[in-house]
Amino acid sequence: NNFFNWNYKIVDAVNSNTNCIPKDFGHGSFVCVCNSTYCDTLPPLQNPGKGKVLTVTSSKEEKRWQIDVLKLRSKKKHKCFSDIDVAIKLDESKTYQKILGFGGAFTDATGINLRLLPQELQDISIKGYYGLDGLEYNVGRVPIAGTDFSDYPYTYDDLPPGQIDSDLKYFALRKEDYKYKYRFLEKYESEGISFWGMTIQNEPTAGLFFDYAFNEMAWMPQEQGLFIGEYLGPQLEKAGKEHIKIFILDDQRLFLPTWAIKLLEQRNSSKYVNGIAVHWYRDSISPVKLLDLTHDYFPGLPVLYTEACVGTQPWDLVHVLPGSWVRGEQYAKDIIENLQHWVVGWTDWNLALDLEGGPNWVQNFADSPLLVNPLEVYRQPMFYALAHFSKVFPEGSKRIGSTSSGRNESIYYVAFLRPDGTKAITIMNK
């Protein structure tokens, strides 16, 4: 029941984190409490010096991002080496994908919850995700118009019944065609916020279900390919926004590689497609081999996970479980599995929710790594599980070969060569 990181030759810090203020809700482990005057920190990784190894541990019972420095021993000097339970061997001669990054989504629910906090705690919460003493996130996902995680449904061009605005004259960020998506980018730029990439539609297959509960529009891959190749791609090119990378799918991996194959058969689509976006919700029923097949078909297209959360399934009788270690393990296992199969990054869903798992205007409540309880926030085990990836494998890290021997049936691991030349491995025993 631990998350470990072993970092070889990493620089100069042997300090541990500042202490977590634990609070037990009776769900298997504990949350760490943050308020306006105090919050635990997660120091960035640094090199412990020659002949030493830096370890970072989070455990079910007591530890959260505990940093220790150990001396390396040679195999010859380690008398018990032959009796060790598990041995993991790293192979730098075998290299795979590079990390793009990790992050979460700035939904309306996230903003609504954070605005309830005192200003000091708002800052602490955001820095806890994107700061050096936080998770060091480098990815943020922003919905184009409304989602279910808001307090009401809306688009960016709502009009009275019977009225039509084909030219989007009344488009405004306050509250689907290619112009709509382009105007989204343009409006945000006018506010000083620029984007590097976009997807076409969140979970396009959801719109195929009759009477779906919230905002959706159905697309088939052929339709998306035509839309990208003939409309959106040329519009971005014409506007000088070629830097906006278009990621396709934004849905479950069970649709791969077929979705990408069918979409990229459409005229001009391959000219504008830069990657594939995937959600985690059906990973348990779709073999991870699908990611390998997708890479084999399209080795030049990175696969980025763009949404994940827990507590939303029909069997989740309780949506929010503060302190659930099991949910932290779910996150870590899925991330490790996907990183071992060509995925370049992982994006969580809501950055912050309330203790009910909302707001959500269709009561589709969910759990979150950060829970808001107006005068304090709770950092969940999921939060620290994410740290063992986002802080350890920065952008540009390259996956290297890793194999294990011994009693390893409950061990999950993945290793990378970091941009600074150091090697790092994240290990979870379950």
PAMAR-168801 format. One record per residue: residue in one letter; y, x, z of N, C-alpha, C, CB in turn. Coordinates in steps of 0.001 Angstrom, whole numbers, plus 500000, padded with zeros to 6 digits. Glycine has a CB too. Layout:
# PAMAR-168801
AYXZYXZYXZYXZ;...
END
This chain:
# PAMAR-168801
N498791500824500000500000500000500000501256500856500000500007499069501206;N501303501807499100502447502714499027502881502902497590502110504067499658;F504175503192497430504690503723496173505060505180496456505938502882495629;F504586506107495640504912507512495810505607508029494566503651508336496108;N506439509041494740506904509847493617506688511301493970508401509565493284;W506087512053493084505985513496493245506857514126492182504503513993493140;N507818514916492600508741515538491654508630517046491781510202515068491900;Y508158517676490718507971519109490737509226519813490270506789519505489876;K509670520804491095510846521594490780512083520719490673510636522362489491;I512209519721491502513418518915491323514568519446492172513139517451491675;V516433519316492227517152520360493016517751520005494331518200520870492239;D517837520605495238518561520815496504518619519678497475519898521184496212;A517876518636497476518049517670498556516763517461499288518562516352498029;V516843517626500592515690517377501447516032516265502422515263518662502201;N517182515633502184517615514570503084516863513275502798519124514344502956;S516599512498503833515973511194503658517065510159503469515065510833504868;N516644508904503264517636507848503145518210507499504509517025506607502490;T519375506875504529519854506332505796518974505157506152521357505911505715;N518839504880507418517843503924507875518095502506507392517787503935509359;C517009501845507026517016500423506690517091499610507978515753500036505862;I517845498523507943517817497548509032516788496497508642519246496903509294;P515575496539509221514515495636508761514646494224509319513169496195509140;K514194493267508513514110491885508969512828491290508409515364491054508530;D511987490747509281510663490252508894510692488724508797509580490715509914;F510421488203507597510356486761507389508917486236507421511007486401506064;G507972487140507708506582486713507798505838486639506487506524485410508433;H506275487414505496505622487393504182504961488722503837506631487037503109;G504492489433504833503694490629504593504395491946504801503191490595503243;S505692491985504622506466493189504873507860492751505333506539494106503592;F508885493507505005510223493208505506511262493446504426510540494055506742;V512442492877504621513606493174503780514498494140504536514389491870503393;C515405494778503815516432495615504437517755494855504358516537497029503733;V518422494725505489519641493928505592520868494790505325519741493274506978;C521758494293504482523042494945504226524167493980504576523152495409502742;N525221494494505201526405493688505475527646494466505051526481493300506980;S528808493981505420530051494604504941530304495984505520531216493722505265;T529631496328506603529886497618507256528722498593507162530218497394508697;Y527529498114506784526383499023506743525354498578505715525733499116508117;C524797499563505019523685499331504098522947500652503921524185498768502715;D521640500607503854520881501838503630521185502384502237519357501586503795;T521029503675502068521275504307500772520002504956500258522405505349500875;L519961505147498955518826505784498298519345507031497583518112504800497292;P519343508187498270519914509395497677519235509762496362519807510555498651;P520000510283495404519402510718494137518480511913494364520500511078493111;L517545512101493443516578513176493579517201514521493230515366512912492697;Q516874515529494044517359516878493801516223517872494031518570517202494713;N516422519109493568515373520121493580515181520726494963515691521212492582;P513964520708495505513724521283496828513588522795496827512496520687497414;G513490523411495661513354524861495592511976525295495124513644525468496937;K511866526549494794510634527103494245509486526993495243510842528560493842;G508314526625494736507140526553495574507065525325496454507077527741496411;K507939524370496210507945523156497021507867521926496124509206523098497907;V507493520823496706507433519566495975508178518505496770505962519136495712;L508956517704496080509718516636496710508939515337496550511148516517496093;T508721514617497640508025513335497577508949512231498077506716513372498410;V508807511070497489509556509890497914508545508767498153510643509473496841;T508615508148499311507612507146499674508252505849500133506703507682500765;S507728504747499635508007503418500183506664502816500554508797502498499155;S506564502239501744505286501714502206505445500309502764504683502632503262;K504356499578502770504352498208503256504759498132504720502981497590503065;E504303499101505517504487499020506956505876499419507429503484499872507626;E506445500521506859507673501009507479508648501755506580507319501877508574;K508225502370505508509082503301504785509758502635503593508277504500504320;R511014503038503374511763502643502195512511503871501684512744501464502509;W512065504355500508512683505510499851512823506697500824514068505120499286;Q511745507064501495511756508220502405511475509490501629510718508045503539;I512401510429501711512299511686500984511771512772501912513668512091500390;D510745513494501447510181514619502191509974515782501236508841514225502884;V509955516992501799509704518187501001508454518867501541510930519158501026;L507510519145500660506252519772501039506096521096500301505059518837500739;K505334522001500878505036523260500214503828523082499303504782524382501247;L503922523665498118502807523621497187501724524597497621503277523936495762;R500480524188497468499349525076497732498569525272496443498431524503498853;S498008526449496286497159526680495120495796526057495371497024528199494815;K495082525799494309493748525203494432492826526098495243493144524944493049;K492972527412495087492094528351495781492312528314497288492317529762495259;K493560528127497705493868528150499128493612526818499813495294528548499330;H493435525763499024493249524440499599491751524210499803493873523334498685;K491277524420501033489854524361501332489242522985501072489625524749502762;C490074521949501207489549520587501084489731519994499694490213519696502092;F490152520820498728490491520278497419489310519548496790490964521391496497;S488081520070496969486924519444496348486591518093496975485729520361496446;D487123517832498161486839516577498850487944515542498690486612516841500306;I488960515855497894490103514962497775489691513662497080491247515649497002;D490285512531497483489908511235496935490274511103495468490562510131497723;V491487511512495118491984511349493758492733512617493335492905510100493653;A492461513092492141493211514210491569493833513748490260492294515461491345;I495136513989490082495836513603488855496324514868488157497033512636489161;K495977515006486915496348516178486130497389515804485095495118516794485453;L498476516576485040499538516349484066499383517306482891500923516518484720;D499658516824481694499507517621480482500780517527479645498278517153479664;E501626518557479732502893518578478996502704518722477501503758519696479495;S501511519129477074501291519291475631501179517946474921500029520113475379;K500950516890475686500871515549475115502127514780475501499588514803475599;T502917514409474507504171513697474777504207512392474002505392514570474412;Y504961511435474559504997510097473995506448509619473893504155509121474852;Q506743508400474354508068507808474168509082508333475177507980506299474274;K510357508175474813511451508513475718511976507240476387512590509244474956;I512425507405477625512980506282478377514370505920477849513048506620479882;L514590504618477641515922504110477335516641503728478633515837502893476375;G515950502982479531516589502676480797516000501487481527518017502438480573;F516622501197482673516207500103483544517445499324483969515425500634484786;G517252498026484260518413497238484655518060495820485023519420497227483560;G519074494957485030518904493558485382519929492706484667519011493364486888;A519873491386484919520684490439484159521842489884484981519820489300483659;F523012489852484339524224489273484921524297487793484554525499490028484429;T523411487008485150523415485572484921524568484928485694522062484948485337;D524851483663485369525843482920486155525442482877487627526006481488485607;A524133482671487882523655482596489259523965483881490017522151482318489287;T523816485017489351524148486297489987525622486325490375523818487481489045;G526497485969489428527929485986489714528324484993490793528704485697488460;I527745483796490748528056482771491740527691483257493139527314481462491418;N526525483857493268526081484333494581526905485517495088524617484725494518;L527175486466494213527941487628494649529366487251495036527963488681493553;R529944486259494353531312485833494686531403485171496066531827484867493623;L530286484750496610530279484168497951530425485222499042529004483386498167;L530193486479498690530199487565499670531601488115499886529268488684499226;P531853488728501054533102489462501231533215490562500175533185490063502654;Q534425490929499799534633491894498727533868493196498974536115492186498573;E533878493670500228533187494918500544531696494817500228533389495279502018;L531102493674500543529672493507500309529368493260498832529135492356501152;Q530311492668498110530158492566496656530040493964496051531354491798496026;D530944494855496458530942496223495933529653496949496310532161497002496458;I529227496792497553527993497426498015526807496945497180527754497126499513;S526783495650496881525662495074496139525588495620494714525781493552496106;I526728495687494024526740496212492654526422497708492639528109495954491992;K527013498463493571526718499900493645525256500138494031527654500592494663;G524691499191494784523283499308495137522370499257493928522905498223496094;Y522834498642492876522088498636491620522483499778490687522289497320490915;Y523788499990490509524253500900489463524822502222489979525290500216488647;G524918502417491276525472503639491823524433504733492019526141503348493120;L524909505973492259524015507110492471523185506962493731524809508390492539;D523718506307494744522971506062495974522266504711495948523899506138497175;G522191504112494752521471502868494546520335503099493570522411501765494036;L520031502098492761518916502207491828519245503008490572518461500840491435;E520517503342490373520952504115489196520592503388487892520308505525489211;Y520703502052487899520496501280486676521462501748485585520681499767486950;N521020501618484333521915501904483204521865500810482136521552503247482579;V521171499698482441521066498583481506521531497303482202519605498432480979;G522320496505481486522722495191481977522512494165480875524201495198482450;R521869493057481198521612492002480213522566490841480481520118491523480268;V523237490373479447524219489293479577523815488153478650525665489796479246;P523570486957479177523222485816478305524378485447477373522832484592479157;I524038485022476172525024484462475262525058482958475514524686484793473757;A526075482511476243526229481120476702525281480834477860525968480128475542;G525053479533478125524398479127479352522904479366479378524656477710479590;T522361479524480603520927479548480861520653478518481951520431480988481284;D519398478403482350519097477507483465519648478050484782517589477294483579;F519830479383484864520360479962486100521888479891486106519889481427486261;S522353478660486258523756478329486390523819477025487167524470478216484992;D525029476528487441525120475258488157525374474079487220526218475329489195;Y525440474344485898525534473250484927525215473794483531526958472591484955;P524815472939482600524508473393481241525766473459480374523477472465480593;Y525816474447479474526983474555478599526687475482477430528204475062479383;T527544475396476408527604476399475349529013476967475376527244475791473928;Y529340477838474428530700478381474347531606477560473433530656479816473857;D531079476455472928531885475634472017531546474162472220531648476048470535;D531602473712473465531301472314473775532427471404473293531080472132475288;L532033470310472672532990469341472136532569467925472516533103469476470597;P533490466982472464533120465577472702532098465118471669534372464664472658;P531263464134472007530256463630471063530873463233469723529525462432471665;G530239463662468647530688463307467311531599464321466667531373462016467355;Q532159465252467448533052466263466889532266467514466498534161466620467898;I532732468168465444532075469373464919533103470486464778531388469088463550;D532705471698465123533605472847465005532894473954464233534060473354466412;S532741473770462931532004474721462096532666476084462051531867474184460694;D533971476150462214534696477422462162534856478057463545536065477213461533;L534303477419464579534358477943465954535791478191466427533561479241466050;K536690477304466070538085477453466500538240477275468007538968476447465772;Y537324476516468597537429476231470029536458477066470864537177474757470280;F535894478099470244534976478997470952535707479679472103534381480054469986;A535098479674473289535706480309474460534621480738475435536707479351475152;L534792481887476068533793482388477002533757481607478303534049483835477295;R534779480791478566534829480142479877533648479215480115536114479366480019;K533389478624479556532324477705479986530978478346479818532376476395479202;E524313477448466408523983478852466481523831479287465012522658479126467357;D525099479818465061524934480506463785525392481943463977525739479797462634;Y525363482774462891525678484188463055527111484385463518525444484936461752;K528049483490463135529437483604463578529538483434465095530314482560462865;Y528692482561465627528690482303467074528368483589467834527664481191467434;K527344484304467395526949485539468079527992486635467868525574486014467579;Y528545486705466689529591487687466433530816487418467300529979487679464954;R531193486137467433532352485790468256532118486147469722532669484297468125;F530896486049470188530544486463471546530914487932471763529034486240471811;L530493488781470837530798490211470937532303490455470875530092490990469817;E532962489751469973534402489914469780535183489503471025534869489096468578;K534813488384471627535518487901472809535352488857473983535019486512473192;Y534148489362474179533935490312475270534718491602475047532448490625475417;E534786492047473806535562493254473510537030493061473849535414493637472037;S537541491842473652538943491572473991539179491666475496539356490183473484;E538086491580476277538175491726477732537809493136478187537267490712478418;G537634494042477219537347495436477550535883495728477811538132495831478738;I534982494831477387533550495019477613532848495109476262532955493857478473;S532150496206476030531452496390474755529945496396474985531899497704474067;F529205496036473951527748495968474009527153496955473014527247494532473718;W525940497451473340525251498358472420524123497656471657524691499550473188;G523697496476472142522590495802471471522557494320471783521278496435471865;M521710493589471047521580492156471253520224491686470745522720491395470549;T519783490520471246518624489843470675519107488554470021517534489553471765;I518247487942469232518648486765468456518563485490469282517778486632467212;Q517514485362470071517296484138470831516341484435471982516736483004469921;N516687484006473173515778484133474304514566483223474104516503483794475625;E513375483806474171512110483083474084512134481999472989511786482451475435;P512199482423471740512320481463470636511149480497470525512463482203469346;T509961480860471043508831479934470955508946478791471960507526480682471178;A509766478946473006509909477873473996510479476609473368510804478328475149;G511318476779472344511913475627471685510925474784470898512991476080470780;L509699475296470746508671474537470037508051473463470926507585475474469524;F508265473555472241507705472578473163508582471335473197507561473178474575;F507962470183473104508703468928473098509400468717474437507767467748472790;D510660468320474390511432467992475587511465469146476580510858466758476256;Y511708470372476076511814471547476949512969471349477930512022472850476112;A512823471857479142513711471466480246515139471980480119513142471950481533;F515347473107479421516703473650479363516967474339478034516934474627480510;N518186474929477924518712475449476658517680476271475874519938476301476927;E517308475812474731516416476565473853516590476103472417514949476408474295;M516278476999471491516216476641470079515025477354469476517538477009469329;A514194476625468749512969477193468193513254478039466956511983476083467846;W512596479165466890512615480013465701511179480428465391513538481268465907;M510871480569464140509659481252463702510071482646463238508919480453462555;P509157483610463226509553484974462855510151485081461454508366485885462953;Q509632484294460523510173484341459161511637483900459153509339483447458213;E511963482880459953513337482395460034514253483441460660513395481095460839;Q513772484094461710514582485148462326514809486302461359513911485661463603;G513768486649460591513918487728459621514967487410458573512598488012458949;L514953486187458073515947485751457090517341485752457697515603484353456560;F517458485235458918518743485176459612519336486575459793518581484490460977;I518506487538460190518979488909460403519340489573459078517911489740461135;G518443489468458097518642490188456840519747489654455961517397490178456076;E519967488341456013520922487725455100522253487346455751520311486511454495;Y522274487244457082523487486731457736524005487638458853523215485359458300;L523275487732459957523797488473461108523994489947460800522866488322462291;G522988490593460219523107492011459907524292492322459013521852492494459255;P524426491652457871525589491897457000526916491595457680525477491065455744;Q526964490549458540528208490226459231528626491347460179528059488917460003;L527678491888460939527988493002461838528423494233461036526764493341462723;E527754494470459933528086495603459067529491495452458502527065495729457923;K529810494267458030531128493988457458532230494176458490531176492568456898;A531931493828459739532929493916460810533002495301461443532624492895461878;G532238496255460916532259497603461475531534497707462800533668498060461647;K530558496843463013529813496849464272528352497252464046529882495464464940;E528155498233463188526793498698462914526133499309464134526804499706461793;H526941499678465138526373500286466344525614499275467189527471500923467175;I525820497986466955525095496957467706523644496936467229525762495547467529;K522743497297468111521324497352467753520694495971467944520576498419468610;I519956495535466947519310494227466995517855494403467408519411493503465623;F517498493770468534516112493760469003515512492385468732516027494116470524;I514321492366468178513679491107467802512713490628468889512934491269466472;L512244489407468744511293488707469594511947488192470872510133489620469939;D512126489020471903512665488581473194511795487470473779514128488095473039;D510491487677473680509513486682474104508255487434474565509185485662472938;Q507161486732474778505969487314475395505259488296474460505007486209475809;R504592489288475083503934490306474265502703489767473546503542491487475126;L502200488586473931501044488017473239501352487691471780500572486763473957;F502648487667471418503025487396470028503069488668469174504381486706469986;L502791489816469803502799491082469073501380491453468641503409492206469941;P501258492205467523502342492645466628502700491637465532501957493944465983;T502046490449465554502207489488464458503652489090464227501392488256464732;W504393488827465337505787488400465196506598489440464419506419488160466583;A506441490703464808507198491766464147506781491920462688507009493091464886;I505495491808462413505009491946461031505614490861460139503459491871460988;K505530489613460592506044488498459793507556488564459626505658487176460432;L508256488927460678509722488993460598510170490089459644510328489233461987;L509550491248459749509998492393458954509532492335457505509510493667459582;E508750491318457147508414491083455742509577490428455000507160490206455631;Q510529489877455736511644489168455108512650490149454519512336488251456123;R513250489760453424514139490632452663515296491156453515514683489891451454;N515507492448453484516609493158454141516515493213455665517895492518453764;S515547492536456259515505492487457726515288493863458342514405491546458186;S514421494674457743514116495984458326515337496898458348512989496651457551;K516298496632457489517520497442457447518318497315458732518386497037456262;Y518206496154459398519064495878460548518324495821461890519774494586460329;V517012495825461863516238495720463105516060497100463727514858495067462842;N516375497217465031516341498502465727515323498584466851517681498799466274;G514717497455467238513767497503468340513137496141468587514450497999469604;I512246496106469563511509494891469912511684494629471404509992495020469541;A512075493403471744512278493006473140511117492117473589513640492265473316;V510660492343474822509468491655475326509724491119476734508246492607475325;H509133489959477051509148489403478412507770489561479047509571487902478396;W507731489574480361506489489926481066505631488727481478506823490720482286;Y506079487497481267505477486336481915504040486053481517506289485147481625;R503596486501480372502210486277479964501432487589479850502170485534478634;D501901488627480514501195489907480445499764489800480971501955490965481233;S499545488948481976498222488844482581497187488258481631498293488004483828;I497618487572480581496675486963479635496791487575478238496909485456479558;S497532488654478119497660489316476816497364490800476997499088489102476203;P496386491322476305495976492721476504497096493709476197494772493038475633;V497177494744477033498221495746476841498024496506475523498234496728478023;K496819496443474993496530497079473708497454496572472600495077496836473320;L497998495369472767498924494832471762500148495720471595499359493420472143;L500564496368472682501696497299472594501327498524471770502155497727473999;D500096499010471935499648500151471139499580499788469661498279500641471625;L499060498594469379498984498156467982500370498038467371498252496816467878;T501316497513468157502685497382467664503285498743467371503552496633468675;H503043499705468244503537501064467999502892501663466752503263501963469218;D501613501407466560500930501927465370501553501367464093499430501584465419;Y501891500084464101502520499452462938503962499934462744502496497925463089;F504696500041463855506132500331463771506512501450464752506963499052464066;P506080502674464477506338503771465419507813504074465634505659505008464940;G508668503632464707510100503908464841510862502855465619510709504045463495;L510191501777466039510874500704466765510527500762468254510494499323466179;P511491501072469121511218501092470561510956499691471087512386501725471321;V510091499592472081509788498316472734510411498339474128508234498062472810;L511302497385474374512022497293475653511688495971476329513559497423475441;Y511251496034477587511065494794478349512431494290478799510119495018479581;T512728493024478476514076492499478702514144491377479736514635492004477411;E512992490939480288513072489928481342511793489884482150513359488554480749;A511960489753483473510837489584484393511347488979485692510119490937484659;C510575488100486267510845487622487628509572486995488163512035486595487657;V509526486758489471508376486129490107508819484846490800507705487094491117;G507833484019491139508132482794491864508341481575490999509321482996492681;T508108481686489690508401480571488765507157479872488241509205481076487594;Q505979480387488574504760479809488017504350478535488767503624480836488062;P503589477662488117503173476407488761502434476613490078502297475623487824;W501717477730490180500964478003491420501824478646492509499781478910491116;D503076478962492198503984479503493217504576478348494020505119480360492565;L503887477967495094504333476827495895505655477117496588503276476459496930;V505916478403496863507191478829497443507836479799496458506994479497498866;H509037479493496021509685480309494995510167481650495550510858479551494390;V510759481639496720511333482849497309510512483244498531512828482632497693;L510046484491498533509275485026499658509947486311500144507782485294499248;P510957486208501006511651487407501487510682488363502188512791487016502444;G510643489608501721509781490612502325508388490679501748509683490368503761;S508117489978500646506773489998500062506463491355499440506633488895499008;W505496492057500006505063493340499439504251493115498168504232494139500469;V503508492017498137502679491708496964503537491607495709501901490394497179;R504706490982495830505565490847494650506146492183494215506692489865494930;G506387493069495163506804494419494794505707495145494049507204495211496027;E504467494968494481503327495569493790503176495001492379502037495340494590;Q503423493707492233503350493092490900504319493774489937503660491581490980;Y505541493981490401506527494672489569506047496067489195507874494757490295;A505657496840490209505294498241489971504096498367489040504993498938491289;K503079497547489245501884497612488398502226497302486947500813496638488904;D503052496283486729503415495912485363504243497006484690504190494593485362;I505169497583485422506005498641484840505154499850484470507122499058485822;I504272500257485378503405501407485098502544501137483874502513501728486314;E501919499976483848501053499628482719501806499689481391500465498231482917;N502996499134481365503757499103480116504302500465479725504893498127480232;L504750501247480706505213502600480386504074503454479836505818503267481630;Q502854503175480276501693503921479758501350503523478325500476503695480657;H502049502507477806501733502027476457503006501852475627500962500695476527;W503843502872475631504953503031474697506231502280475034504514502614473380;V506284501523476094507506500798476443508574501780476928507218499726477530;V509835501551476530510911502511476795511816502107477965511750502680475553;G511561500937478561512402500517479675512016499123480140513880500555479278;W512628498704481244512224497439481881513451496803482493511116497665482965;T513694495544482164514882494828482629514479493624483468515751494383481439;D514963493591484705514703492478485601515563491283485190514979492880487071;W515261490091485725516059488911485441517228488888486416515206487606485546;N517448487859487199518652487734488021518833488897489005518610486429488786;L520011489501488974520305490583489913520433490073491341521581491299489506;A520832488835491531520991488288492880520821486771492850522375488667493467;L520062486247493813519882484802493961520043484417495431518489484357493426;D520157483120495685520242482672497076518828482477497633521067481350497187;L518727482045498882517426481940499541516569480801498995517621481753501020;E517159479928498197516400478888497518515875479378496179517257477649497321;G516483480461495668516094480979494358516974480504493240514697480605494061;G518224480173493547519147479654492550520535480218492739519191478147492605;P521570479486492226521474478124491691520780478071490325522863477519491579;N520152476906490082519489476644488815519567475144488555518003477148488828;W520212474745487466520527473329487265519320472470486887521570473201486202;V518150473108486629516921472327486435515899472621487532516308472625485057;Q516365473232488628515499473561489760514330474470489379514966472293490373;N514546475314488390513548476312487998513771477581488823513630476622486463;F513628477471490125513994478546491043513060479748490910513982478035492478;A513570480918491307512805482156491193513182483095492327513046482832489825;D512428484171492447512716485213493428513550486305492772511405485802494017;S514136487159493583514982488234493077514891489442494010516453487759492938;P515076490657493495515087491836494364516208491821495397515204493075493528;L517269491053495128518397490969496051518685489511496358519651491663495464;L518637489160497648518884487790498081520180487726498872517708487259498925;V520963486691498596522282486534499216522226485444500288523357486191498146;N522731485778501467522766484825502587524144484943503218521611485105503650;P525148484244502629526566484527502541527201485734503224527203483438503016;L526873486079504470527521487225505106526664488485505088527873486885506525;E525475488403504493524620489575504357523712489405503143523783489800505640;V523162490514502682522212490473501574520923491143502013522792491163500306;Y519819490738501360518505491263501707517919492003500511517561490127502162;R517608493278500734516937494077499714515429493921499905517368495586499794;Q514794493386498876513379493077498940512507494297498612513061491939497991;P511194494233498909510291495282498435510375495498496927508870494944498816;M510637494427496156510829494582494708511954495553494393511121493229494062;F513021495522495189514175496393494986513743497852495066515277496096496028;Y512953498169496096512535499566496286511453499965495293512030499782497717;A510604498998494883509632499296493831510341499719492554508734498078493561;L511406499010492199512175499352491005512802500738491110513259498315490767;A513211501126492321513827502446492522512895503573492124514244502620493973;H511582503372492319510609504426492009510427504619490502509263504097492650;F511155503866489724511186504054488274512604504364487795510646502804487560;S513552503527488153514914503675487638515574504959488124515759502482488044;K515274505412489340515889506630489872515094507884489499516015506530491390;V513841507688489136512948508827488902512867509205487428511559508514489423;F512931508194486557512817508433485116514129508060484425511634507624484513;P515126508934484454516411508612483817516289508565482301517475509636484216;E517312508018481677517353507933480216517073509296479600518718507401479738;G516199509311478613515839510561477947514584511207478483516954511521478056;S514062510717479617512796511240480124511689510948479119512455510626481509;K510766511901478956509697511743477960508339511681478669509723512917476926;R507583510642478348506271510513478981505349511631478543505645509160478653;I504568512143479517503607513207479241502209512718479616503972514510480024;G501209513450479152499836513073479423499500513154480902498900513946478638;S498664512233481364498215512249482755496838511620482833499214511503483681;T495941512279483549494586511775483737494202511938485195493579512510482814;S493275511109485660492870511171487056491352511269487174493384509945487817;S490913511790488309489491511861488619489308511540490094488902513262488271;G488123511112490444487864510742491827487847509235491987488906511356492749;R488016508789493204487988507346493503489347506734493203487597507089494989;N489571506405491932490906506035491472491013504596490995491323506946490372;E490071503744491379490094502378490855491296501569491341488824501667491240;S491928501979492440493090501249492962494366502070492858492855500849494413;I494359503064491994495519503938491819496140503682490444495116505439491974;Y497449503491490417498196503308489174499267504390489112498830501870489086;Y499466504999487961500403506117487878500923506300486462499741507401488357;V502075506967486360502641507340485072503544508551485299503434506145484420;A503549509483484354504291510729484521505233510975483350503329511902484671;F506382511591483665507398511899482656507963513292482878508528510858482687;L508438513885481794509240515100481831510691514675481761508871516085480665;R511441514973482816512832514533482888513735515410482025513318514547484337;P514935514928481673515844515716480836516205517076481430517101514938480595;D516154517217482776516474518506483399515298519469483421516959518287484804;G514178519077482793513027519960482696512026519821483829513488521354482637;T512292518972484781511367518775485886510351517694485544512126518409487165;K509201517744486202508161516747485996508154515766487154506783517415485843;A507938514498486860507915513483487895506789512495487623509266512759487978;I506165512024488691505097511049488572505284509974489626503717511720488709;T505141508727489220505148507605490152503725507117490310506082506458489662;I503309506967491562501946506568491889501994505367492822501158507741492536;M501154504375492546501003503248493469499532503111493827501552501922492846;N499235503071495144497876502697495558497922501287496087497306503678496634;K496912500519495761496935499082496057495678498699496809497065498247494759;
END
